[in-house]
């Protein structure tokens, strides 16, 4: 028996060595893949920086006397940069292709608006495409942070704080749900009213106003509405688990500073420069809105998964998903 054991151990030695070699080879392949992804991301980031540093000033210099053309060129440039930055954040090209597709559709719609309603309308729609691209970039950032893990803003951490704020009984859940519906209806009415006012201000006088002024009217109105919806998502749906009262106060101050920045830049540098500076500054709001939407969707899925795993315990406390419906 001892001879058999020794023989078995001697046979297992080469086999264990082969397994170790295979594991180390796999690790080397993973490290090489990570190095390649990091190198590609750095190259894309460098390309985007060069694109902004070179193409941006050229576009402004060649189009400073034609606001409509300037809005079009900056819209295409910003959408392209958003797609590149999304590709840098994402390990695959799927999200970047989605940004390019959505931005291309929005720019195609802008061409239709340009042909049907005039160049100013086309420039406004092209400008809105940059807000869409910024929102999708924010969503990609949230997805990357969640995939990396370890951050306080990850879905699991936020879901844990949300679960700690669950209604304790069905009556409280119904009350919270009713308040949430009321706030959502109020935001919808404000959104529709803002859209009607902007349409009334922009359309009749589009031929008498410069494109940069029209862009700022639409941009400020849209950003104000998005601030309301960010407060709804982070406050009513996530119950302050992602952004607290201090964060929302800073968000409102950020929006007010962007509006004040436009007024100051308009007086000092003129309408074109003020539009460019404020446009770039205010794109952070739709980006953060996309970030919040992805976190909310992830937290809802996480809470539902926890509810399915602890169904018996949740039945005694009330349905946890009522908080996020």
N, C-alpha and C positions, 0 to 999 in steps of 0.2 A: 504493500500500500504506500509505503514511503516513496518507493521508486516511481509509482504512478503519479503521486502528488508533485514530485520534483519535475517529472516530465511535463505535467500540465502547466506548472508555473513557467517552465522554460519555453513552452509554446505560447503562453500568454504574453511573454515579454515583448516579442516583435509586434504582436497585435496591438498592445497598449502603445507602443512607439508609433505605429501607423496612425492610431486615433489621435495622438498628440500632434503629430505632424499635420494631419488634416485640419485639426482645429486651428493651429497656428497659421496655416495657409489661408484658412477662411478669414481669420483676423486681419491678415495682411491685405487680402482682397477688399475687405470692408474699409480698412484705413486708406487704401489707394482710391477707392470710390469717394470717400469723404474728401480727400485732398483734391480730387478732380472737381467735385461739386464746389468746394470752396474757391478753387482757382477760377472756375467759370463764373461764380457769383461776383468775385472781385473784378473780373474783366467786364462783366455787364455793368457793374456799378461805375467803373471808370468810364465806360462808354456813355452812360447816362449823364455823368458829370461833364464830360466833354461836350455832349450834345447840348446841355443847358448852357454851358459857358460860352460856346461858340455860336450855336444856332439861335439862341435867345436874343443876344444883342444884335445879331445880323437882322433877325426878323423885325425887331423894334426899329432899327435904323432905317431899313428899307420901307417900312410901312407906317412911320410916325405921322405922316400926313393923311393916311387912309385908315381911319379907325376900324372900318368893317374888315378890311384885309388883315389888319393887325390881330383882330379877335380871332379870325379864322386860323391864322398861322400859329398863334399861341395855343389855341385849342388843340390843334393837331399835335403840336410839340408836347404839351402837357399830357395828353392821352398816351402818346408813345412812351414818355418817361414813366407814367404810371404802370404801363404794361411791363417795362423793363424792371422796375423796382419790384413788381409783383413776382416776376420770374426770379429775382434775387432772393426774395423771401421764401418762395416755394421750392421744394426739392424737385418737383416735376413741372412740366410746362403747361399743365392743364389749366391752372388758374390764370396764368398769363394769357393763354389763348382765349379764355372767357372774357378777360378785360378787353383784349383787342377786338373780339367779336362784338361785344356790347358797344364799345366806343365807335366802331365802324358803322354799326347800325344807327347810332345816334347822329353821327356825322352825315350819313346818307339821308336821314330825316331832315337834317339841317339844310342839305342841298335842295330837298323838296320844298321846304319852307322858303328858301331863297327864291325858288322859281315861282312859287304860288303867292307869297305875301310880301316879297321884297327882300333886299339885301340885309336890312336891319333885323328882320325876323330870322333869317338864316343865321346871322351872327349870334343872336340870342340862343338859338337851339344848339349851335356849336359850342357856345360857352357852357350850356347846361351839361354837355357831354363830359366836360372836365370834372364836374361835381359827381357824376356817375362813376367815373374812373377813380376819383379819390375815395369814394365810398367802398368800392371793390378792393382798393389797395388797403384800406383799414381792415376790411374783412380778412384779407390775406395775412396781415400782421397779427391779428388775433389768432388765426389758425396756426401760424408759426409759433407763437408763444405757448399755445396749448400743447403743440406737438413737442416742443423742447421740454416742457414740464418744469416743475419747481417754482414757478412764479405764483405770487399771491392771486393774480388775476386769472389763473387757469380755471377751467370749468369746474373741476372737482373741488377746489377751494371755495369758489363762489357758491357752488351748490351746497356745500356744508354750511355756509353762513345763511343761505336761503332757508335750508331745512330747519335751522334754529329759530327762524321767524315764522314758522308755519302757524296757521290758525289752530287754536286749541279745540274748537268744536265746530259743528256745522253752521251754527248761527253766526259765529265770527267769520267763517269762510264765506257765507252768503253776503255779509256786510262788506267784506273786502272786495269781493267780486263785483258787487253793485257800484262801489266807489270807483273801481277800476274802469268799469263800463262808462260811468259818467265822465271821468277824465278823458277817456278815449273819444267820446262823442264831442266833448268840448274842443279837443285838439282837431278833430275832423272839421268842425264848424269854422275854427280859426283858419285852418288850411284852405278851405274853400273860399272863405271871405278874403283872405290874402291873395289868392289866385285871381279872384274876380276884380279886386282893386288894382292889382298889377296889370291885368289885361285891359282894364279901362284906362289906366294911365299910359300904358305903352302904346297900344294899338292906334288910337286916334291921332297921337302926336308923334308917331314914329318917324315921320318924314321931317319933322321940325327939330328933332333931337339928334345929338351925336350918338354914335354907337356905343362909345365908352360910358355915356350917361345912362343909356338903356341897360347896359350890362350891369352897372352898379345897382340900379333899381331892382332888377331881378335877383342879383346875387345877395343883396342885403335882405330882401324879403324871404328868399329861400332859406338863407342861413338862420333867420329868426324862427321860421317854422321848424327847422331841424332841431334847434335848441329846445323847443317845446317837446318834440318827439323823443329827444334824448332824455329829457327829464322824466317823460312817461316811462320809457323802457327801464332806466336805472332806478327810478323812484317807485313807480307803481308796480312794475313787474318783478324787478329784482330786489325791491325793498331796501335799497341803499347798500346792497352787498358788494356791488362793483364800485360805485362812486357815491360817496356820502354827501352831506350838506356842504361841506367845504369844497369838494370837487365841483359840485354844481354851481356854487358861487363863483369859483374861478372860471368855469365855462361861460357864465353870463358876463363876467368881467372881460373875458377874452373877446366875446362878440362885440361888446360896447367899445373896447379898445380898437377893434378892427374898423368899426364905423367912424370913430374919432380919427383914426389914422387916415382914412380917406379924406375927411374934411381938411386935415392939416396938410396932407400932401397935395390936395387940389389947390390950396392957396399958395403953397410954396413952389411946387413944380409943375402944376397944370393938370388938366384932366386925364391925359394919356398916361402919364407917370403914376398918378393917383390910382387909376384903374388897375394898372399892372401890379402895383405894390399891394393894394387891398385884395385883389383877386387871388394872389398867391397866399396871402395871410389867411384869408377866410376859408380856403380849401381844407384847413384842418378840421372844420366843423363837420362836413359830410364824411371825412375820413374817420372821425371818432364815432359818428353815427353807424357806419358800417362795422366798426369794431364792436360796438355795443350790441348790434343785431346778432353778430356771430356768437358772442358770449352768451346772449340770451338763449339762442337756439341750442347751444351746447349744454347750458345749465338745465334747460327743460328736459333734454334727453337724459342727462345725468340724474335728475330728480325722478324721472319716470323709471329709470333702471333701478334706483334705490327703492322705489315703491314696489316694483315687481319682486325684488329680493326680500323685502320685509313686509309683505302684504298683510300678514296677520297683525303685526304691530301697528301698521298705519291705519288699519280699519278702526282701531280703538280711538285714534286721535283725529280721524277725518282724512279725507283724500288729500295727499300732498300736492298733487298736480293742480288742484284748484287755485293754488297761489300763482301759477304761471299760465293759466288759461285766459 
